[in-house]
Amino acid sequence: MQSWLREGATCIRCAAFLSVLAVPSISGFASSAGTAPTETILIRQPLSASIADWCIALIAALALGISFWQIIAMKRHQRVSVRPLLDFVSAEEPRKIRLTNGGLGPAIITGLFVRLGEGELEPMGKSTWQDIVDELELENTDFFTVIERTILFPGASLDVLTVGRLSEEANAAIESKLQLHAEYESMYGERFSVDFGTQPFD
């Protein structure tokens, strides 16, 4: 940007120098009959004036373009600097599935869903979790139910499912059948989602 400004200043100085050389010339002379002197004024339209105008317009356009680019880059940086990043993490003893925020900004959770096997995706309500617990014959369980627009701050986590006592069969069923899906937003309204499970969501 500094090099462009220097080149623009050089163009303006050259234009000013040429305009000095192109000042109007005025000459007076008297006729042989003794009439009053007349003046002849030669008006020249300096080429340097149009060059200077073009240089000024070009510099202004470049400065405006750079300003817009800086605004866009700043807004993009602000979005990235507060972008959340959620992930499901599995832990052992006790068996837990956590939803963690490893991003730089808070996550606004707009939806948490669960299904078992090929069943329908349903919100994480108490009745939904209870059906899954009964089907898998889980004991000493604790589960998270949906709270509207839950906010998960950077570095924080919430326990989606905790199982105190777990058989090998139940553990295998969790690994192969349990499917979790979370939808969330950033502070700027950007929407994201994350899944847990071996089967992809539709």
N, C-alpha and C positions, 0 to 999 in steps of 0.2 A: 504493500500500500504506500509506503514512504517513497519508493522509486517512482510510482505513478504520480504522486504529488510533485516530486522534483521535476519530472518531465513536463507536467502541466505548467509549473511555474516558469520553466525555460521557454515554453511556447508563448506564454503571456509576455515575457520580457522581449522576445524577438518581435512580437506583434507591436509592442510599444515603440521599439526602435524604428521599425519600418514606418509607423504612422508619423514619426517626427520627420522622416525623410520625405514624406508625401504631403507636407503642409501646402495649402493653396499658395500660388505665386501671384503677386499683384504688381502691375507695372503701370506707370502713368506717362503720357506723352502729349505734347502740344502740336497742333496742326500748323502748316506753313501760313495759313490765313489768319492766324492769331486767335482761333477759337479756343474755348475753354478746354483744358486738358480732359481727356477721357481716361477711364480706368478699364482695364481688361482683367477680369478675374477668372483664373483657370481653376475650376473645382475638380479635384481628382478624388475618386472614390477608392481609398486605399484597399488593396487586397488583404493587407494585414488585419483589417477590422473583421472581415468574415472569418479569417483563420482564428483570431482570438475568440470570437463568439463560439466557434466550433470546439475549441479547446476547453472553454469554460463549461459548455454543455456536456462534453464528454467526461470531464472531471466530476461534475455534479451527478451524472448518471452512475459513474463508478462508485462514488461515495454512497449514493442511495442504495445501490445493489449490495455493497459490503455491509451496510447497516441492516438491511433485511436478512442477509445471511447470518449475521451475528445474533439477531433476535431468534431466528429459527434454531441455530445451534444451541443457544442458551436454554430455550424451552425444551429441546431434546435432552440436554444434560440434566435439567431439573426432573424430567420424567424418569430417566434412568437412575438418578440418585435416590429416588424414593420408591423404586420398584420392588415389590415383594416377590418371594420365591418359596412356595409351599411344596412340601414333599411328605409322603407317608414313610415312616421309619418303623421297622419291626424290631422288637427287643425280646429277650428271653428272661425267664425267672424273675418276676412273673411274666407270663406271656402278655406283651403289650403291642398295640399298634398306635403310634403317635403321629399327629400332624404337626410338623414343625415349620417355622418360617426362617429360612436361611438367607432371606433377601435384605435389602437396605431400608425398606419402608414397611409400614403396617399393611396387613392384608385384611380386607373387608370380606369376610366369608358370606357369600350370598346363597350357598346351597351345599348340603352334605347328603350324599345318597349312598345306599348300600343294597346289595343283592347277593343271593346265594346261588351259585351255579348259573343256570340259564334263566333264572327268574327275572321278574321285572325290576327295574331300578326304582327304588322307593326312598323317600326322605327318611333320615335317621330319627324316627320317632320311637317312643318307648315300646309300642306294640310291635313294630317291625323288628327291633332288636330282640324282643322277647321270643318271637317266632324263631329267629335264627338260633338263639341260645337253646331253646327246647329241641330244635331239630339236630343240633350238633351235640346235645347232651353236655353242655358246658356247666361248670360249677364255679361258685364264688366269682361271679362276673360283675363287672362294672362297665357301663358304656355311656357314651356321650350322645345326648339328644340335641336336635337342632334348636339353636337360639337365633332369632332373626338378626342378620347382619352382625355376627360376632366379629370382633376386631382382634386379630392376632399380631402382636407387635414383633419387631425383629428380634430374633434369638429366643422367642417364646415358643411353647408347644402346648398342645392339649392332647390328653389321652382319649383316643376314640374308643378303644376297647381294651379292657384289662381282664385277664383270666387268671384266677389264683391257682386252680387245680386243672390240669390239662392232660388228657391221655394222649398216647401216640396217635390214635385214630382221629381224635378231635383236632390235634395239631396238623395232621396231614390234610384234614378237611378244610381248615382255615387257609392253608397254603394253596390248595387247589381250587376251592369253591368260592371263598369269600372275596367279594369285589367291592371296592370303595371308590367313590368319586367325589371330588371337591371342586366347587366353583368359587372364584373370588375375584376381587377387583383391587386396583391400586387407588391411591388418593385422587388420581386424575381420571378415574372411571375406566381404565384399561381392564379388559376382562381376560382371565386366565383359568385354566383347569388343570387338575392333576389326578392321576388314577393309581389305585393299588390293586394288584391281582395279576393273575397269569393270563386272563382273557381280556382282549381289548373291548372297550365300550363302543356301542354303535353311535 
